[in-house]
Each structure stands twice: as C-alpha cells, then as structure tokens.
Amino acid sequence: MWSWLVRLSPRVARERIDSSGKVAWISLVQFVRATVLVAAVDAAGVMIGAAILDVPFVLAIGVLVFLGAFVPLIGATIAGTVAVLVALVDQGPITALIMLAVIIGVQQLEGHVLQPFLLGRWVSLHPLGVIVALACGVLVAGIVGALVAVPLAAAVNAVVLHLAELAQMPVEEAVDELEDEVIDV
C-alpha cells in the first residue's frame, strides 16, 4: 500500500517521500516501544506497592495503570488514584496515604528518568514539544487528540529533521544512508 501511495507522487519526489515515510514509521515504532516500556514500569511499580500493602485487586490495578499510562502526562496518575481509593476503602487512610506515596514515587521515576531517557533518545522530541502537542491535540479532538498528538508530533519532527538533512546531500546518497539506518534498527 505504501508503494502505491509513493507512486501517486511526482517521480522527482518519490525517493524523498518514500524515505520520509520510512523515517516517520521508525519514529512511531520507537515511540510506541518507549511508551509500552514506561507503561510496564508504571504498572509494575504500582502493583509491587499494592502487593506489599496487601491491597486487593493488584492485577486489575496494574492493568488499569498500564492502560492509563498511554495517556501522556496524567493517565497513569489518574489510573493510580483507583489504587488509592481501593486502599482507602479496604484498609483505611494510612494505607491509602502510603499507596499515594508509592504512586507519586513511580510517577517521579517516570517523569524524571524514564520519559526523558527513553523518549528523548528514541524519539528526540523536546518536552515543550510534547506539552504543545498535547494542548493542540486536546483542543482539536479532546482525549482522542491527546492520545494521537504526541506520536504525530514525533513523526512530523522526524520527517522535518530528515528532510532538512536530505536538503544538504544528493538524493542517491541520502537513500543509501536511510537504507543503512533501516537495516541497523
């Protein structure tokens, strides 16, 4: 299907469009991998904390936090409040406060270590770019826009950087370089 789309473009631009599409796809794959890894760490941290505190529904809480982590910035925290509420109902306010501390600790690990390290290196998207993309996505399409905005911004960023790099070199050399990158990934 991609080949068909590329053939619809003018012959002069086909190689650059093809290489730009490949770069965008690689960026999206890397974004999803980083997000899944961060979501898994979030879920594991909250599940370990809930298990140590003997909060019921540990697995369900972990799945909820994992899925919530796909909503950038606030998803895992909002999903983690369910763990705090379950701890409050089942064991009282002290356990709920400890569970809240666990969730805050996990979110600090995510926000200050995992997100900058993984997304910064794999996707090369500035944190301010993430916030602006989220704001635009929410304004345009609500929650769905928030889910799509960051991967879209990462893909656009990768394509723009790629095209700027291609503008500096001959097309044949750029295609050979891209093919080497695709093989390495």
ChimeraX commands (.cxc) that place a marker at each C-alpha (Angstrom):
marker #1 position 0.00,0.00,0.00 radius 0.5
marker #1 position 2.87,2.37,0.81 radius 0.5
marker #1 position 4.41,1.70,-2.60 radius 0.5
marker #1 position 1.13,2.61,-4.25 radius 0.5
marker #1 position 0.95,5.89,-2.30 radius 0.5
marker #1 position 4.52,6.73,-3.25 radius 0.5
marker #1 position 3.75,6.04,-6.94 radius 0.5
marker #1 position 0.95,8.64,-6.77 radius 0.5
marker #1 position 3.53,11.36,-6.12 radius 0.5
marker #1 position 5.61,13.05,-8.83 radius 0.5
marker #1 position 8.62,10.99,-9.98 radius 0.5
marker #1 position 11.08,13.64,-8.83 radius 0.5
marker #1 position 9.81,13.49,-5.24 radius 0.5
marker #1 position 9.25,9.73,-4.89 radius 0.5
marker #1 position 12.57,8.87,-3.27 radius 0.5
marker #1 position 12.26,11.65,-0.69 radius 0.5
marker #1 position 8.62,10.81,0.05 radius 0.5
marker #1 position 9.49,7.14,0.43 radius 0.5
marker #1 position 12.41,7.85,2.75 radius 0.5
marker #1 position 10.33,10.36,4.76 radius 0.5
marker #1 position 7.59,7.78,5.23 radius 0.5
marker #1 position 10.12,5.23,6.43 radius 0.5
marker #1 position 11.58,7.73,8.89 radius 0.5
marker #1 position 8.10,8.58,10.20 radius 0.5
marker #1 position 7.30,4.88,10.62 radius 0.5
marker #1 position 10.54,4.25,12.52 radius 0.5
marker #1 position 9.76,7.21,14.78 radius 0.5
marker #1 position 6.28,5.87,15.51 radius 0.5
marker #1 position 7.60,2.40,16.28 radius 0.5
marker #1 position 10.20,3.82,18.64 radius 0.5
marker #1 position 7.57,5.99,20.35 radius 0.5
marker #1 position 5.29,3.01,20.91 radius 0.5
marker #1 position 8.16,0.88,22.24 radius 0.5
marker #1 position 9.19,3.60,24.68 radius 0.5
marker #1 position 5.60,4.16,25.80 radius 0.5
marker #1 position 4.99,0.44,26.36 radius 0.5
marker #1 position 8.18,0.17,28.40 radius 0.5
marker #1 position 7.26,3.21,30.52 radius 0.5
marker #1 position 3.71,1.90,30.99 radius 0.5
marker #1 position 5.04,-1.50,32.07 radius 0.5
marker #1 position 7.36,0.09,34.63 radius 0.5
marker #1 position 4.49,2.24,35.94 radius 0.5
marker #1 position 2.21,-0.77,36.27 radius 0.5
marker #1 position 4.89,-2.93,37.88 radius 0.5
marker #1 position 5.78,-0.23,40.41 radius 0.5
marker #1 position 2.17,0.34,41.44 radius 0.5
marker #1 position 1.48,-3.41,41.54 radius 0.5
marker #1 position 4.52,-4.06,43.75 radius 0.5
marker #1 position 3.46,-1.27,46.10 radius 0.5
marker #1 position -0.12,-2.54,46.22 radius 0.5
marker #1 position 1.03,-6.12,46.83 radius 0.5
marker #1 position 3.33,-5.08,49.68 radius 0.5
marker #1 position 0.47,-3.10,51.24 radius 0.5
marker #1 position -1.87,-6.08,50.70 radius 0.5
marker #1 position -4.34,-4.01,48.67 radius 0.5
marker #1 position -6.87,-6.19,46.84 radius 0.5
marker #1 position -7.21,-6.33,43.05 radius 0.5
marker #1 position -3.47,-5.91,42.45 radius 0.5
marker #1 position -3.56,-7.30,38.92 radius 0.5
marker #1 position -6.58,-5.21,37.92 radius 0.5
marker #1 position -4.93,-2.07,39.31 radius 0.5
marker #1 position -1.76,-2.88,37.37 radius 0.5
marker #1 position -3.67,-3.33,34.11 radius 0.5
marker #1 position -5.53,-0.07,34.68 radius 0.5
marker #1 position -2.27,1.81,35.34 radius 0.5
marker #1 position -0.67,0.20,32.27 radius 0.5
marker #1 position -3.52,1.31,30.03 radius 0.5
marker #1 position -3.70,4.73,31.66 radius 0.5
marker #1 position -0.01,5.32,31.00 radius 0.5
marker #1 position -0.76,5.63,27.29 radius 0.5
marker #1 position -2.41,8.99,28.01 radius 0.5
marker #1 position 0.61,11.28,28.27 radius 0.5
marker #1 position 1.45,13.13,31.49 radius 0.5
marker #1 position -1.70,12.39,33.51 radius 0.5
marker #1 position -3.01,8.97,32.51 radius 0.5
marker #1 position -1.08,6.75,34.91 radius 0.5
marker #1 position -1.61,9.17,37.81 radius 0.5
marker #1 position -5.36,9.25,37.29 radius 0.5
marker #1 position -5.44,5.46,36.96 radius 0.5
marker #1 position -3.30,5.20,40.11 radius 0.5
marker #1 position -5.91,7.06,42.12 radius 0.5
marker #1 position -8.05,3.96,41.81 radius 0.5
marker #1 position -5.38,2.11,43.80 radius 0.5
marker #1 position -5.52,4.83,46.46 radius 0.5
marker #1 position -9.31,4.59,46.65 radius 0.5
marker #1 position -9.22,0.79,46.89 radius 0.5
marker #1 position -6.61,1.02,49.65 radius 0.5
marker #1 position -8.73,3.62,51.45 radius 0.5
marker #1 position -11.87,1.51,51.33 radius 0.5
marker #1 position -10.14,-1.78,52.18 radius 0.5
marker #1 position -7.53,-0.77,54.77 radius 0.5
marker #1 position -8.04,2.83,55.83 radius 0.5
marker #1 position -6.40,6.23,55.40 radius 0.5
marker #1 position -2.84,5.28,56.46 radius 0.5
marker #1 position -2.54,2.59,53.81 radius 0.5
marker #1 position -4.16,4.93,51.26 radius 0.5
marker #1 position -1.55,7.61,52.02 radius 0.5
marker #1 position 1.25,5.09,51.65 radius 0.5
marker #1 position -0.26,3.93,48.34 radius 0.5
marker #1 position -0.43,7.58,47.25 radius 0.5
marker #1 position 3.27,7.94,48.10 radius 0.5
marker #1 position 4.03,4.85,46.00 radius 0.5
marker #1 position 2.14,6.29,43.04 radius 0.5
marker #1 position 3.90,9.65,43.38 radius 0.5
marker #1 position 7.27,7.87,43.58 radius 0.5
marker #1 position 6.54,5.82,40.47 radius 0.5
marker #1 position 5.41,8.95,38.61 radius 0.5
marker #1 position 8.58,10.78,39.65 radius 0.5
marker #1 position 10.65,7.89,38.32 radius 0.5
marker #1 position 8.69,8.02,35.07 radius 0.5
marker #1 position 8.76,11.78,34.66 radius 0.5
marker #1 position 12.39,12.41,35.62 radius 0.5
marker #1 position 14.17,9.26,34.48 radius 0.5
marker #1 position 12.22,7.06,32.06 radius 0.5
marker #1 position 10.41,9.59,29.88 radius 0.5
marker #1 position 13.41,11.88,29.26 radius 0.5
marker #1 position 15.79,8.97,28.78 radius 0.5
marker #1 position 13.65,6.80,26.52 radius 0.5
marker #1 position 11.58,9.32,24.60 radius 0.5
marker #1 position 14.39,11.83,24.48 radius 0.5
marker #1 position 16.81,9.35,22.97 radius 0.5
marker #1 position 14.49,7.20,20.88 radius 0.5
marker #1 position 12.16,9.89,19.53 radius 0.5
marker #1 position 14.13,13.17,20.00 radius 0.5
marker #1 position 11.09,15.21,20.96 radius 0.5
marker #1 position 11.59,18.16,23.30 radius 0.5
marker #1 position 9.40,18.13,26.46 radius 0.5
marker #1 position 7.92,21.50,25.49 radius 0.5
marker #1 position 7.03,19.99,22.13 radius 0.5
marker #1 position 5.17,17.23,23.97 radius 0.5
marker #1 position 3.18,19.77,26.02 radius 0.5
marker #1 position 2.32,21.92,22.99 radius 0.5
marker #1 position 1.31,18.83,21.00 radius 0.5
marker #1 position -0.89,17.65,23.87 radius 0.5
marker #1 position -2.54,21.05,24.22 radius 0.5
marker #1 position -3.24,21.23,20.49 radius 0.5
marker #1 position -4.49,17.65,20.42 radius 0.5
marker #1 position -6.88,18.24,23.32 radius 0.5
marker #1 position -8.18,21.46,21.77 radius 0.5
marker #1 position -8.75,19.87,18.39 radius 0.5
marker #1 position -10.06,16.41,19.32 radius 0.5
marker #1 position -10.34,16.03,23.10 radius 0.5
marker #1 position -9.00,12.85,24.70 radius 0.5
marker #1 position -8.50,11.14,21.34 radius 0.5
marker #1 position -6.45,14.13,20.26 radius 0.5
marker #1 position -4.28,13.78,23.37 radius 0.5
marker #1 position -3.62,10.15,22.51 radius 0.5
marker #1 position -2.66,10.89,18.91 radius 0.5
marker #1 position -0.90,14.25,19.29 radius 0.5
marker #1 position 2.45,13.14,20.71 radius 0.5
marker #1 position 3.12,10.28,18.26 radius 0.5
marker #1 position 2.04,12.55,15.42 radius 0.5
marker #1 position 4.38,15.30,16.64 radius 0.5
marker #1 position 7.21,12.76,16.93 radius 0.5
marker #1 position 6.64,11.55,13.37 radius 0.5
marker #1 position 6.43,15.09,11.98 radius 0.5
marker #1 position 9.57,16.05,13.90 radius 0.5
marker #1 position 11.45,13.06,12.49 radius 0.5
marker #1 position 10.32,13.81,8.93 radius 0.5
marker #1 position 11.22,17.51,9.18 radius 0.5
marker #1 position 14.67,16.70,10.56 radius 0.5
marker #1 position 15.12,14.05,7.87 radius 0.5
marker #1 position 14.12,16.40,5.05 radius 0.5
marker #1 position 16.38,19.13,6.40 radius 0.5
marker #1 position 19.25,16.63,6.38 radius 0.5
marker #1 position 18.37,15.47,2.86 radius 0.5
marker #1 position 18.43,19.04,1.62 radius 0.5
marker #1 position 22.15,19.05,2.38 radius 0.5
marker #1 position 23.05,15.96,0.32 radius 0.5
marker #1 position 22.32,14.39,-3.08 radius 0.5
marker #1 position 19.21,12.18,-3.24 radius 0.5
marker #1 position 21.07,8.94,-4.07 radius 0.5
marker #1 position 23.45,9.35,-1.12 radius 0.5
marker #1 position 20.53,10.09,1.22 radius 0.5
marker #1 position 18.61,6.98,0.11 radius 0.5
marker #1 position 21.68,4.79,0.67 radius 0.5
marker #1 position 22.13,6.28,4.15 radius 0.5
marker #1 position 18.46,5.68,5.02 radius 0.5
marker #1 position 18.66,2.07,3.88 radius 0.5
marker #1 position 21.67,1.56,6.17 radius 0.5
marker #1 position 19.70,3.09,9.11 radius 0.5
marker #1 position 16.67,0.85,8.48 radius 0.5
marker #1 position 18.90,-2.24,8.49 radius 0.5
marker #1 position 20.51,-1.16,11.79 radius 0.5
marker #1 position 17.14,-0.65,13.54 radius 0.5
marker link #1:1,2 radius 0.2
marker link #1:2,3 radius 0.2
marker link #1:3,4 radius 0.2
marker link #1:4,5 radius 0.2
marker link #1:5,6 radius 0.2
marker link #1:6,7 radius 0.2
marker link #1:7,8 radius 0.2
marker link #1:8,9 radius 0.2
marker link #1:9,10 radius 0.2
marker link #1:10,11 radius 0.2
marker link #1:11,12 radius 0.2
marker link #1:12,13 radius 0.2
marker link #1:13,14 radius 0.2
marker link #1:14,15 radius 0.2
marker link #1:15,16 radius 0.2
marker link #1:16,17 radius 0.2
marker link #1:17,18 radius 0.2
marker link #1:18,19 radius 0.2
marker link #1:19,20 radius 0.2
marker link #1:20,21 radius 0.2
marker link #1:21,22 radius 0.2
marker link #1:22,23 radius 0.2
marker link #1:23,24 radius 0.2
marker link #1:24,25 radius 0.2
marker link #1:25,26 radius 0.2
marker link #1:26,27 radius 0.2
marker link #1:27,28 radius 0.2
marker link #1:28,29 radius 0.2
marker link #1:29,30 radius 0.2
marker link #1:30,31 radius 0.2
marker link #1:31,32 radius 0.2
marker link #1:32,33 radius 0.2
marker link #1:33,34 radius 0.2
marker link #1:34,35 radius 0.2
marker link #1:35,36 radius 0.2
marker link #1:36,37 radius 0.2
marker link #1:37,38 radius 0.2
marker link #1:38,39 radius 0.2
marker link #1:39,40 radius 0.2
marker link #1:40,41 radius 0.2
marker link #1:41,42 radius 0.2
marker link #1:42,43 radius 0.2
marker link #1:43,44 radius 0.2
marker link #1:44,45 radius 0.2
marker link #1:45,46 radius 0.2
marker link #1:46,47 radius 0.2
marker link #1:47,48 radius 0.2
marker link #1:48,49 radius 0.2
marker link #1:49,50 radius 0.2
marker link #1:50,51 radius 0.2
marker link #1:51,52 radius 0.2
marker link #1:52,53 radius 0.2
marker link #1:53,54 radius 0.2
marker link #1:54,55 radius 0.2
marker link #1:55,56 radius 0.2
marker link #1:56,57 radius 0.2
marker link #1:57,58 radius 0.2
marker link #1:58,59 radius 0.2
marker link #1:59,60 radius 0.2
marker link #1:60,61 radius 0.2
marker link #1:61,62 radius 0.2
marker link #1:62,63 radius 0.2
marker link #1:63,64 radius 0.2
marker link #1:64,65 radius 0.2
marker link #1:65,66 radius 0.2
marker link #1:66,67 radius 0.2
marker link #1:67,68 radius 0.2
marker link #1:68,69 radius 0.2
marker link #1:69,70 radius 0.2
marker link #1:70,71 radius 0.2
marker link #1:71,72 radius 0.2
marker link #1:72,73 radius 0.2
marker link #1:73,74 radius 0.2
marker link #1:74,75 radius 0.2
marker link #1:75,76 radius 0.2
marker link #1:76,77 radius 0.2
marker link #1:77,78 radius 0.2
marker link #1:78,79 radius 0.2
marker link #1:79,80 radius 0.2
marker link #1:80,81 radius 0.2
marker link #1:81,82 radius 0.2
marker link #1:82,83 radius 0.2
marker link #1:83,84 radius 0.2
marker link #1:84,85 radius 0.2
marker link #1:85,86 radius 0.2
marker link #1:86,87 radius 0.2
marker link #1:87,88 radius 0.2
marker link #1:88,89 radius 0.2
marker link #1:89,90 radius 0.2
marker link #1:90,91 radius 0.2
marker link #1:91,92 radius 0.2
marker link #1:92,93 radius 0.2
marker link #1:93,94 radius 0.2
marker link #1:94,95 radius 0.2
marker link #1:95,96 radius 0.2
marker link #1:96,97 radius 0.2
marker link #1:97,98 radius 0.2
marker link #1:98,99 radius 0.2
marker link #1:99,100 radius 0.2
marker link #1:100,101 radius 0.2
marker link #1:101,102 radius 0.2
marker link #1:102,103 radius 0.2
marker link #1:103,104 radius 0.2
marker link #1:104,105 radius 0.2
marker link #1:105,106 radius 0.2
marker link #1:106,107 radius 0.2
marker link #1:107,108 radius 0.2
marker link #1:108,109 radius 0.2
marker link #1:109,110 radius 0.2
marker link #1:110,111 radius 0.2
marker link #1:111,112 radius 0.2
marker link #1:112,113 radius 0.2
marker link #1:113,114 radius 0.2
marker link #1:114,115 radius 0.2
marker link #1:115,116 radius 0.2
marker link #1:116,117 radius 0.2
marker link #1:117,118 radius 0.2
marker link #1:118,119 radius 0.2
marker link #1:119,120 radius 0.2
marker link #1:120,121 radius 0.2
marker link #1:121,122 radius 0.2
marker link #1:122,123 radius 0.2
marker link #1:123,124 radius 0.2
marker link #1:124,125 radius 0.2
marker link #1:125,126 radius 0.2
marker link #1:126,127 radius 0.2
marker link #1:127,128 radius 0.2
marker link #1:128,129 radius 0.2
marker link #1:129,130 radius 0.2
marker link #1:130,131 radius 0.2
marker link #1:131,132 radius 0.2
marker link #1:132,133 radius 0.2
marker link #1:133,134 radius 0.2
marker link #1:134,135 radius 0.2
marker link #1:135,136 radius 0.2
marker link #1:136,137 radius 0.2
marker link #1:137,138 radius 0.2
marker link #1:138,139 radius 0.2
marker link #1:139,140 radius 0.2
marker link #1:140,141 radius 0.2
marker link #1:141,142 radius 0.2
marker link #1:142,143 radius 0.2
marker link #1:143,144 radius 0.2
marker link #1:144,145 radius 0.2
marker link #1:145,146 radius 0.2
marker link #1:146,147 radius 0.2
marker link #1:147,148 radius 0.2
marker link #1:148,149 radius 0.2
marker link #1:149,150 radius 0.2
marker link #1:150,151 radius 0.2
marker link #1:151,152 radius 0.2
marker link #1:152,153 radius 0.2
marker link #1:153,154 radius 0.2
marker link #1:154,155 radius 0.2
marker link #1:155,156 radius 0.2
marker link #1:156,157 radius 0.2
marker link #1:157,158 radius 0.2
marker link #1:158,159 radius 0.2
marker link #1:159,160 radius 0.2
marker link #1:160,161 radius 0.2
marker link #1:161,162 radius 0.2
marker link #1:162,163 radius 0.2
marker link #1:163,164 radius 0.2
marker link #1:164,165 radius 0.2
marker link #1:165,166 radius 0.2
marker link #1:166,167 radius 0.2
marker link #1:167,168 radius 0.2
marker link #1:168,169 radius 0.2
marker link #1:169,170 radius 0.2
marker link #1:170,171 radius 0.2
marker link #1:171,172 radius 0.2
marker link #1:172,173 radius 0.2
marker link #1:173,174 radius 0.2
marker link #1:174,175 radius 0.2
marker link #1:175,176 radius 0.2
marker link #1:176,177 radius 0.2
marker link #1:177,178 radius 0.2
marker link #1:178,179 radius 0.2
marker link #1:179,180 radius 0.2
marker link #1:180,181 radius 0.2
marker link #1:181,182 radius 0.2
marker link #1:182,183 radius 0.2
marker link #1:183,184 radius 0.2
marker link #1:184,185 radius 0.2
view
